């Protein structure tokens, strides 16, 4: 049954989420800012409109800017 879910990693914390859902929707449901994070799946940058697949492991990396 675990294969029907995916996992988001944010600040070393693992969050279980539904698969077959756009990344932006899962982030919104977990109150994670889409514009403030990059998403990495299998070593590749993905956009927030990508569908989350069963068994995916997606790392969310906070974007930091400074001057």
C-alpha positions, 0 to 999 in steps of 0.5 A: 500500500505504501507504493500508492503514496509518495514522500516529500523531504523538507528540512530532513523531515519526511512527509507522506503525500498522495500520488497522482496529484500535481506537486503544487497542490501537495505543497499547498495542502502542506502549507509549503510555498511553491515560490520559495522551494525547488523540487528535486526528483531522481536528481533532476529539477522538476516544476510545480505542475509535475504529477507526483508518481507512486513511490516518488521521493521528492526533496524540497530545497528552500531558495535563499537569496541575498545581496 
